[in-house]
Amino acid sequence: ITRSGLTPSLLEIMDQPTVCLVDDWKRMGLDRDCAALLLAQSDAPGAQRAAEIARIGELCERAGSTYLAVTDDPAESEALLQARRLAGPAIEQHGIAVWEDIGVPRSRLPELIDAVQVAAARRGTQVYVFGHAGDGNLHPTFLVPHGDDDAMARTLQAFDDIIEVALDLGGTCTGEHGVGRLKARYLEREVGPVAVGVMRSIKRALDPQGILNPGRWL
């Protein structure tokens, strides 16, 4: 879609397990047999909007889409977007939702989604994949039963596996939520020692006594 020069205002994706989980909860009539659900929205002015959506639909069908729904009704549009917004809450109905935040070039998204499922299966965990297809930012979210420390440990192992894959695909360990303490050890691998050195120099210049957010990686 983006390779064709189109600039939809929204491009969201949900994998099949996520679609089924949301539909189990809210009975929205989603296509449970789909491999993934892609949601697109246009904010182009006037007639350009319909033309852009029509072109997006053509590209989806050419890529093998099995079902296409188009609407210009605000209520119907909101109902479709609600399915995506309910992904996280749907997971939380069954336990603890442990969110990941990674990004890859858009062209590598299919590989990343497949790799996430492989990593989850290898670690014996359940994962649901959804996110922002328009910029390659995904949120693989693991379901961990309350009080299951072993499942949490396996989930964190799967986290590491997924981050390694994202970096191997030319991506990032964090798409929008930041590095924090959990991903600090991946920062140097991603940006290199020179960039980390610059960051530390800036930190020393602004906080020579180390009193701002002490004890962190930088």
BASE-301216 format. One line per field, with one value per residue (C-alpha): x, y, z; residue in three letters; residue number from 1. Coordinates in Angstrom, 1 decimal, always signed. Example, Ala and Ser with C-alpha at 12.3 -4.5 7.8 and 13.67 -1.06 7.14 Angstrom:
// BASE-301216
xx: [+12.3:+13.7]
yy: [-4.5:-1.1]
zz: [+7.8:+7.1]
type: [ALA:SER]
seq: [1:2]
//
This chain:
// BASE-301216
xx: [+0.0:+2.6:+4.9:+2.2:+2.4:-0.8:-0.8:-3.7:-4.3:-4.6:-3.3:-3.7:-3.3:-4.5:-3.5:-6.0:-5.6:-6.3:-9.3:-10.8:-10.2:-11.9:-14.8:-15.2:-15.6:-17.8:-19.4:-18.7:-19.0:-15.4:-13.9:-12.4:-10.9:-8.7:-4.9:-5.0:-7.3:-6.0:-7.9:-7.3:-8.7:-8.3:-8.5:-8.0:-10.2:-13.4:-13.5:-9.8:-10.8:-13.0:-10.4:-7.7:-9.8:-10.8:-7.1:-6.2:-9.0:-7.6:-4.2:-5.5:-7.4:-4.3:-2.3:-4.8:-7.4:-10.4:-12.9:-13.1:-15.5:-15.7:-17.8:-18.1:-20.5:-18.8:-20.7:-19.6:-16.0:-16.0:-17.3:-14.4:-11.8:-13.3:-12.3:-8.6:-9.0:-10.4:-7.4:-5.7:-8.8:-9.8:-6.5:-6.9:-10.2:-8.1:-5.0:-2.1:-1.4:+2.3:+3.0:+5.9:+6.8:+9.0:+9.3:+10.7:+10.6:+7.1:+8.2:+9.5:+6.2:+5.0:+8.4:+8.2:+4.6:+5.6:+8.7:+6.6:+4.4:+7.3:+9.0:+5.9:+5.4:+9.0:+8.6:+5.2:+3.4:+0.3:+0.8:-1.5:-0.1:-1.5:-0.2:+0.4:+1.1:+1.5:+4.8:+5.9:+5.3:+3.8:+2.7:+3.0:+1.1:+1.5:-1.2:+0.1:-2.2:-2.4:+0.1:+1.9:+5.6:+6.8:+4.7:+6.0:+9.6:+8.9:+7.2:+10.3:+12.4:+10.1:+10.5:+14.2:+13.7:+11.4:+13.7:+16.6:+14.5:+13.3:+16.9:+18.0:+15.3:+16.7:+14.2:+14.2:+13.7:+11.2:+8.7:+7.1:+7.2:+10.8:+13.8:+13.4:+15.2:+13.8:+15.5:+18.6:+20.8:+19.6:+20.3:+24.0:+23.4:+20.8:+22.5:+26.2:+28.8:+29.4:+25.8:+25.6:+28.8:+27.2:+24.1:+26.3:+28.2:+24.9:+23.8:+27.0:+26.8:+23.2:+23.5:+27.1:+26.2:+24.0:+21.0:+18.4:+16.9:+19.9:+20.9:+19.7:+21.7:+22.8]
yy: [+0.0:+2.5:+1.4:+2.5:+6.0:+5.9:+7.5:+6.1:+7.9:+4.6:+1.1:-1.4:-5.2:-8.0:-11.7:-14.5:-15.4:-11.8:-11.6:-14.8:-13.7:-10.3:-12.0:-14.6:-11.8:-9.3:-11.4:-8.8:-11.1:-10.9:-13.3:-16.0:-17.8:-14.9:-15.1:-11.5:-8.5:-5.2:-2.0:+1.1:+4.6:+7.6:+11.3:+12.6:+15.5:+15.0:+12.6:+11.7:+9.8:+7.3:+6.9:+6.2:+3.6:+2.0:+1.7:+0.2:-2.3:-3.3:-3.8:-6.0:-8.2:-8.4:-9.6:-12.4:-10.8:-13.1:-10.5:-6.8:-4.4:-0.7:+2.0:+5.7:+5.6:+6.9:+4.5:+1.5:+2.7:+3.1:-0.4:-1.8:+0.2:-0.9:-4.4:-3.3:-1.2:-4.2:-6.4:-5.6:-5.7:-9.0:-10.6:-9.2:-11.1:-14.2:-13.2:-10.8:-9.1:-8.6:-6.2:-6.1:-3.1:-3.7:-2.4:-3.5:-2.1:-2.5:-5.0:-7.4:-7.4:-10.8:-12.4:-10.8:-12.0:-15.5:-15.4:-14.1:-17.2:-19.5:-18.0:-18.3:-21.9:-22.7:-21.2:-22.7:-19.3:-17.8:-14.6:-12.3:-10.0:-6.6:-3.2:-0.4:-1.9:+1.6:+2.1:-1.4:-1.2:-4.3:-5.1:-8.9:-9.4:-12.5:-14.0:-15.1:-16.7:-14.9:-16.3:-18.5:-17.5:-20.2:-18.9:-15.4:-16.6:-18.3:-15.2:-13.1:-15.6:-15.3:-11.5:-11.8:-14.1:-11.7:-8.7:-10.6:-11.3:-7.7:-6.5:-9.2:-7.9:-4.4:-3.2:-1.8:-3.1:-0.4:+1.1:+3.8:+2.8:+3.5:+1.4:+1.5:-1.0:-4.1:-3.4:-1.4:-4.3:-4.2:-0.5:-0.8:-3.7:-1.6:+1.8:+0.9:+1.9:+5.3:+6.4:+5.1:+7.0:+10.2:+9.6:+9.1:+12.3:+14.2:+12.6:+13.7:+17.3:+17.7:+15.7:+15.7:+14.6:+11.7:+12.8:+12.7:+9.2:+7.6:+4.0:+3.7:+2.4:+5.8]
zz: [+0.0:+1.0:-1.8:-4.2:-2.8:-0.8:+2.7:+4.7:+8.0:+9.7:+8.9:+11.8:+11.8:+14.0:+13.6:+13.6:+17.3:+18.2:+15.9:+17.4:+21.0:+20.4:+18.6:+21.4:+23.9:+22.0:+19.2:+16.5:+13.6:+12.6:+10.0:+12.3:+9.3:+8.2:+8.6:+9.7:+9.7:+8.2:+8.9:+6.8:+7.0:+4.8:+5.7:+2.2:+1.1:-0.8:-3.7:-3.1:+0.0:-1.9:-4.6:-2.0:-0.2:-3.5:-4.5:-1.1:-1.6:-5.0:-3.6:-0.8:-3.2:-5.4:-2.4:-1.7:+0.6:+1.0:+2.3:+1.8:+3.6:+2.8:+4.5:+4.6:+7.6:+10.8:+13.0:+10.9:+10.8:+14.5:+15.0:+12.9:+14.7:+18.0:+17.3:+17.2:+20.4:+22.2:+21.6:+24.8:+27.0:+25.5:+26.6:+30.1:+30.4:+30.7:+32.7:+32.7:+29.4:+28.9:+26.1:+23.8:+21.6:+18.5:+15.0:+11.7:+8.1:+6.8:+4.2:+7.0:+9.0:+7.7:+8.7:+12.1:+12.8:+11.8:+14.0:+17.0:+16.8:+16.4:+19.5:+21.5:+20.6:+21.4:+24.8:+25.5:+25.7:+24.2:+22.2:+20.3:+17.6:+16.7:+16.0:+13.6:+10.1:+8.7:+10.4:+11.1:+14.9:+16.4:+20.0:+20.5:+23.7:+25.9:+28.0:+31.4:+33.9:+37.2:+39.7:+37.2:+37.7:+35.3:+32.5:+33.2:+33.1:+29.7:+28.5:+29.3:+27.4:+24.4:+24.7:+24.3:+21.3:+19.6:+20.1:+18.6:+15.5:+15.2:+15.3:+12.8:+10.5:+10.6:+13.2:+16.7:+20.2:+20.8:+18.4:+20.6:+24.3:+25.0:+26.1:+29.9:+32.1:+30.4:+27.1:+28.1:+27.2:+23.6:+23.1:+22.2:+19.8:+18.0:+17.8:+18.3:+20.9:+19.4:+19.7:+23.2:+24.0:+22.7:+24.9:+28.0:+27.2:+27.0:+30.2:+32.0:+30.6:+31.8:+35.0:+36.2:+39.7:+38.5:+40.5:+37.8:+37.5:+39.2:+38.8:+35.2:+32.3:+30.9]
type: [ILE:THR:ARG:SER:GLY:LEU:THR:PRO:SER:LEU:LEU:GLU:ILE:MET:ASP:GLN:PRO:THR:VAL:CYS:LEU:VAL:ASP:ASP:TRP:LYS:ARG:MET:GLY:LEU:ASP:ARG:ASP:CYS:ALA:ALA:LEU:LEU:LEU:ALA:GLN:SER:ASP:ALA:PRO:GLY:ALA:GLN:ARG:ALA:ALA:GLU:ILE:ALA:ARG:ILE:GLY:GLU:LEU:CYS:GLU:ARG:ALA:GLY:SER:THR:TYR:LEU:ALA:VAL:THR:ASP:ASP:PRO:ALA:GLU:SER:GLU:ALA:LEU:LEU:GLN:ALA:ARG:ARG:LEU:ALA:GLY:PRO:ALA:ILE:GLU:GLN:HIS:GLY:ILE:ALA:VAL:TRP:GLU:ASP:ILE:GLY:VAL:PRO:ARG:SER:ARG:LEU:PRO:GLU:LEU:ILE:ASP:ALA:VAL:GLN:VAL:ALA:ALA:ALA:ARG:ARG:GLY:THR:GLN:VAL:TYR:VAL:PHE:GLY:HIS:ALA:GLY:ASP:GLY:ASN:LEU:HIS:PRO:THR:PHE:LEU:VAL:PRO:HIS:GLY:ASP:ASP:ASP:ALA:MET:ALA:ARG:THR:LEU:GLN:ALA:PHE:ASP:ASP:ILE:ILE:GLU:VAL:ALA:LEU:ASP:LEU:GLY:GLY:THR:CYS:THR:GLY:GLU:HIS:GLY:VAL:GLY:ARG:LEU:LYS:ALA:ARG:TYR:LEU:GLU:ARG:GLU:VAL:GLY:PRO:VAL:ALA:VAL:GLY:VAL:MET:ARG:SER:ILE:LYS:ARG:ALA:LEU:ASP:PRO:GLN:GLY:ILE:LEU:ASN:PRO:GLY:ARG:TRP:LEU]
seq: [1:2:3:4:5:6:7:8:9:10:11:12:13:14:15:16:17:18:19:20:21:22:23:24:25:26:27:28:29:30:31:32:33:34:35:36:37:38:39:40:41:42:43:44:45:46:47:48:49:50:51:52:53:54:55:56:57:58:59:60:61:62:63:64:65:66:67:68:69:70:71:72:73:74:75:76:77:78:79:80:81:82:83:84:85:86:87:88:89:90:91:92:93:94:95:96:97:98:99:100:101:102:103:104:105:106:107:108:109:110:111:112:113:114:115:116:117:118:119:120:121:122:123:124:125:126:127:128:129:130:131:132:133:134:135:136:137:138:139:140:141:142:143:144:145:146:147:148:149:150:151:152:153:154:155:156:157:158:159:160:161:162:163:164:165:166:167:168:169:170:171:172:173:174:175:176:177:178:179:180:181:182:183:184:185:186:187:188:189:190:191:192:193:194:195:196:197:198:199:200:201:202:203:204:205:206:207:208:209:210:211:212:213:214:215:216:217:218]
//
